[in-house]
Amino acid sequence: MKIGQDMRPLVEKTKIEQRHVKEGKEDFQVLLRKENEKTHKERLKRLLFDIEKQGEKLARSQTIKELHQYKQLVERFVKEAVHFGMNLKHSSTFSHSGKMESHILVEKIDEELLNLATIVLDRNKQSIDLMGKIGEIKGLLINLYT
């Protein structure tokens, strides 16, 4: 009885099939990650569009309600970007003081939001200042996003 010769093709075939399954699994993981990134970027683009529209409303009406909605959208954008996107960007973007660059951007966005709130609350300021701050915040968000 020659068992060894009959079993060899089956063992080799099984090893080849296992290799294909592993390669397919990796391809699926790469594909899934790319789709997740694409979906997330689309969400960030949509949020950025919503922020822009809310900024226009805020510039027109200059009410606390519009400011609050604008701040909520900006905070949601920052959370989304930090939660997903910054994990990819944290590689080695350090500032001169040793802090991560993304943290500096988030702090700057918070600072500009406070400045914007001050402008809205101080009705004597020109709406040009308001539009300038909205533009600065949008620019910072774009820097955070890209």
C-alpha positions in Angstrom: 0.0 0.0 0.0 1.4 3.4 -1.1 -0.4 6.0 1.1 2.4 8.6 1.0 2.2 9.0 -2.8 -1.6 9.3 -2.9 -1.7 11.9 -0.1 1.0 14.3 -1.4 -1.1 16.0 -4.1 -3.9 16.6 -1.5 -1.6 18.1 1.0 0.0 20.4 -1.6 -3.4 21.4 -2.9 -4.6 22.2 0.6 -1.5 24.4 1.2 -2.1 26.3 -2.0 -5.8 26.9 -1.1 -4.8 28.2 2.3 -2.4 30.6 0.8 -5.2 31.9 -1.5 -7.5 32.4 1.4 -4.9 34.4 3.3 -4.2 36.6 0.3 -7.9 37.1 -0.2 -8.4 38.0 3.4 -5.7 40.7 3.2 -7.2 42.1 -0.1 -10.6 42.3 1.6 -9.1 44.1 4.6 -7.4 46.6 2.3 -10.6 47.1 0.4 -12.6 47.5 3.5 -10.1 50.1 4.9 -10.2 52.0 1.7 -14.0 52.1 1.6 -14.1 53.2 5.3 -11.6 56.0 4.5 -13.7 57.0 1.4 -16.9 57.1 3.5 -15.3 59.1 6.2 -13.9 61.7 3.8 -17.3 62.1 2.3 -18.8 62.7 5.7 -16.1 65.3 6.5 -16.7 67.0 3.1 -20.5 67.1 3.9 -19.8 68.5 7.4 -17.5 71.1 5.9 -20.2 72.1 3.5 -22.7 72.3 6.4 -20.3 74.5 8.3 -19.9 76.8 5.4 -23.7 77.2 5.0 -24.1 77.8 8.7 -21.3 80.3 8.7 -23.2 82.2 6.0 -26.3 82.1 8.2 -24.3 83.3 11.2 -22.8 86.2 9.2 -26.3 87.3 8.1 -28.2 87.0 11.4 -25.5 87.2 14.1 -27.6 85.5 16.7 -26.6 83.3 19.6 -28.7 80.5 18.2 -26.8 80.5 14.8 -23.5 80.8 16.7 -24.4 77.7 18.8 -25.3 75.7 15.7 -22.1 76.8 14.0 -20.0 75.8 17.1 -21.8 72.4 17.2 -21.0 71.7 13.6 -17.3 72.7 14.0 -17.0 70.5 17.2 -18.5 67.6 15.3 -16.1 68.1 12.4 -13.1 68.2 14.8 -14.3 65.1 16.7 -14.8 63.2 13.4 -11.4 64.3 12.0 -9.5 63.5 15.2 -11.3 60.2 15.8 -10.6 58.8 12.4 -8.3 61.0 10.3 -5.8 62.0 13.0 -5.1 58.4 13.7 -3.6 58.2 10.2 -1.8 61.6 10.5 -0.2 61.2 13.9 2.8 59.5 12.3 5.4 62.1 13.1 4.0 65.6 12.9 5.6 67.2 15.9 5.9 71.0 16.5 9.0 72.7 17.8 7.7 72.3 21.4 7.3 68.6 20.9 3.5 68.6 20.7 1.6 66.9 18.0 0.7 69.3 15.2 -3.0 68.2 15.2 -3.4 69.2 18.8 -2.1 72.7 18.0 -4.7 72.9 15.2 -7.5 71.8 17.4 -6.5 74.3 20.1 -6.3 77.1 17.4 -9.8 76.2 16.2 -11.1 76.4 19.8 -9.4 79.8 20.2 -11.0 81.1 17.0 -14.4 79.8 18.0 -14.1 81.8 21.3 -13.0 84.9 19.3 -16.0 84.4 17.0 -18.4 84.1 20.0 -16.9 87.4 21.4 -17.6 89.1 18.0 -21.2 87.9 17.9 -21.8 88.9 21.5 -20.3 92.3 20.9 -22.8 93.8 18.4 -20.6 96.8 17.8 -18.1 94.9 15.7 -18.4 94.9 11.9 -19.7 91.8 10.1 -16.4 91.9 8.2 -14.7 90.8 11.4 -17.2 88.0 11.7 -16.7 86.8 8.1 -12.9 86.9 8.7 -13.2 84.7 11.7 -15.5 82.3 9.9 -13.0 82.2 7.0 -10.1 81.5 9.5 -12.0 78.7 11.1 -12.9 77.2 7.8 -9.2 77.4 6.7 -8.1 75.7 9.9 -10.7 72.9 9.4 -9.4 72.4 5.9 -5.8 72.1 7.3 -7.0 69.6 9.8 -8.9 67.6 7.1 -6.0 67.5 4.6 
